[in-house]
Amino acid sequence: MKILIAVPPTGYHDKELSLVIAVFDHNKAEYEFASNQAGYAKGTLGGRVYAPLSFEDVILHKEAEYDAMAILGGHGGQAHFWNSKDLLELVKIFRLHRKVIGAISTSPVVLARAGILKKRPATVINGPPIREMMKADVKFEDKPVVFLDRIVTARNPDDGKRFAELIIEYILGNPEFNGPQVVPAPNKLGFDI
């Protein structure tokens, strides 16, 4: 199990990152950091993490290695990710390959702008990000965490633990049904029965 963690180059929320990493470490999940450009990322509380990969590197060379992606938020998520062409493309690729995708705090807007949340339930931190979600025709839910169909969104940095747990649960099975998802076969007319 290998997870890509998208970390903003500046302004990520340190507590959010530590909660997410603690769950991944506890579950022995391998993870790597990526950002808009390779290099050190700085948190709002002074933390630093090295992102050896850019999103373009992942698209060109490493996308197949990952089972999931967790997109961190904070002020940096809004400033650096909402309009990141490479990250938006990477989200679409992960979705096309049915990989688990999670976004927390301000970053669910990235999923909305990539078009993968249209008419789907999701949550995001309070404030202007809600309006951005509504513009993208997302069914906003005022809940700490919302998950459906291999997509996980979380509202606040304090929700990082449950957010990360759901990503792991999707990789290992399906938290929606507590087991593998079974899709009914269509009948001869092409309608589900």
C-alpha positions in Angstrom: 0.0 0.0 0.0 1.5 3.3 -1.1 0.0 6.8 -0.8 0.9 10.0 -2.4 0.6 13.0 -0.1 0.1 16.3 -1.9 1.6 19.0 0.4 1.4 22.8 -0.5 4.9 24.4 -0.7 3.8 26.9 2.0 0.9 27.2 4.3 0.0 23.6 5.0 -1.5 22.9 8.4 1.1 21.2 10.6 -1.4 19.4 12.9 -3.4 18.1 9.9 -0.2 16.6 8.4 0.9 15.0 11.7 -2.6 13.4 12.2 -2.6 12.0 8.7 1.0 10.7 8.9 0.3 9.1 12.3 -2.5 7.0 10.9 -0.5 6.0 7.8 2.5 5.1 10.0 0.3 3.1 12.4 -1.1 1.1 9.4 2.4 0.6 7.9 1.4 2.4 4.8 4.3 3.7 2.6 3.9 7.3 1.5 5.7 10.0 -0.5 5.3 13.7 -0.6 4.7 15.7 -3.8 4.1 19.4 -4.4 3.9 21.9 -7.3 7.7 21.7 -7.4 10.2 19.4 -5.7 11.7 20.9 -2.6 11.0 21.8 1.1 7.4 22.7 2.1 6.8 24.9 5.1 3.8 24.7 7.4 1.9 27.5 9.1 3.4 26.6 12.5 7.0 26.3 11.2 7.1 22.6 10.3 9.0 21.5 7.3 8.7 18.5 5.1 10.7 17.5 1.9 8.7 16.8 -1.2 11.1 15.0 -3.6 8.5 15.0 -6.4 6.6 17.5 -8.4 3.1 16.7 -9.6 4.5 16.6 -13.1 7.1 14.0 -12.1 4.3 11.8 -10.7 2.2 12.2 -13.9 5.1 11.3 -16.1 6.9 8.6 -14.2 5.3 7.3 -11.0 1.5 7.5 -11.0 1.1 3.7 -11.3 3.0 3.2 -8.0 0.3 4.7 -5.8 -3.0 3.3 -4.5 -4.2 6.6 -3.1 -3.6 10.3 -2.9 -4.2 12.6 0.2 -4.3 16.3 -0.6 -3.5 18.5 2.3 -5.2 21.9 2.7 -4.7 24.9 4.9 -4.1 28.4 3.4 -1.5 26.8 1.2 -4.1 24.4 -0.3 -6.1 27.4 -1.5 -3.1 29.5 -2.6 -1.2 26.8 -4.4 -3.5 23.9 -5.3 -6.9 25.3 -6.5 -5.5 26.4 -9.9 -2.6 23.9 -10.2 -2.9 22.5 -13.7 -0.7 19.5 -12.9 -2.6 18.6 -9.7 -6.0 18.9 -11.4 -4.7 16.6 -14.1 -3.3 14.1 -11.5 -6.7 14.0 -9.7 -8.4 13.2 -13.0 -5.9 10.4 -13.7 -6.3 8.9 -10.2 -10.1 9.0 -10.7 -9.9 7.4 -14.1 -7.8 4.5 -12.6 -10.3 4.2 -9.7 -7.7 5.1 -7.0 -8.6 6.4 -3.7 -8.6 10.3 -3.5 -8.9 12.3 -0.3 -8.8 16.1 0.2 -9.0 18.0 3.5 -9.7 21.5 4.7 -9.5 23.9 1.7 -8.4 21.2 -0.8 -11.8 19.5 -1.6 -12.1 22.5 -4.0 -9.4 20.9 -6.1 -11.5 17.8 -6.5 -14.5 20.0 -7.4 -12.5 22.0 -10.0 -11.2 18.7 -11.5 -14.8 17.8 -12.0 -14.9 14.6 -10.0 -17.4 15.9 -7.4 -20.1 17.1 -9.7 -23.5 16.1 -8.2 -21.7 14.2 -5.4 -21.7 14.8 -1.7 -18.6 16.4 -0.1 -17.5 18.7 2.7 -15.0 21.5 2.9 -13.9 24.0 5.5 -16.3 26.9 6.3 -16.0 30.2 4.4 -15.3 30.9 0.7 -14.4 27.3 -0.2 -18.1 26.4 0.3 -19.1 28.8 -2.4 -16.4 27.3 -4.7 -17.9 23.9 -4.2 -21.4 25.1 -5.0 -20.1 26.7 -8.2 -18.9 23.3 -9.2 -22.3 21.7 -8.6 -21.2 19.7 -5.5 -23.7 18.6 -3.0 -22.2 20.3 0.1 -22.7 18.5 3.4 -21.9 20.3 6.6 -20.2 17.2 8.2 -16.7 16.6 9.5 -16.0 13.8 6.9 -17.9 12.7 3.8 -16.9 9.6 1.8 -18.5 7.9 -1.2 -17.1 5.9 -4.1 -13.4 6.0 -3.2 -13.5 9.8 -2.6 -12.9 11.2 0.9 -13.4 14.8 1.9 -12.8 16.3 5.4 -13.7 19.7 6.8 -11.1 20.7 9.4 -7.5 19.9 10.3 -8.8 18.2 13.5 -10.6 15.7 11.2 -7.3 14.5 9.8 -7.3 11.2 11.8 -10.7 10.0 10.5 -9.8 11.3 7.0 -6.7 9.2 6.9 -8.4 6.1 8.4 -11.0 6.2 5.6 -8.3 6.4 3.0 -6.7 3.3 4.5 -10.1 1.5 4.8 -10.8 2.2 1.1 -7.4 0.7 0.1 -8.1 -2.4 2.2 -11.8 -2.8 1.3 -14.8 -0.5 1.2 -15.9 1.4 4.3 -19.3 2.0 2.7 -20.2 -1.6 2.9 -17.7 -3.0 5.4 -16.4 -5.3 2.6 -15.8 -5.5 -1.1 -18.3 -3.5 -3.2 -20.5 -5.6 -5.4 -22.0 -4.0 -8.5 -25.2 -5.7 -9.8 -25.0 -6.8 -13.4 -27.5 -5.0 -15.7 -30.4 -6.9 -17.1 -30.7 -7.6 -20.8 -32.3 -4.3 -21.5 -29.4 -2.5 -19.9 -31.2 -1.4 -16.7 -30.1 -2.3 -13.2 -32.6 -4.6 -11.5 
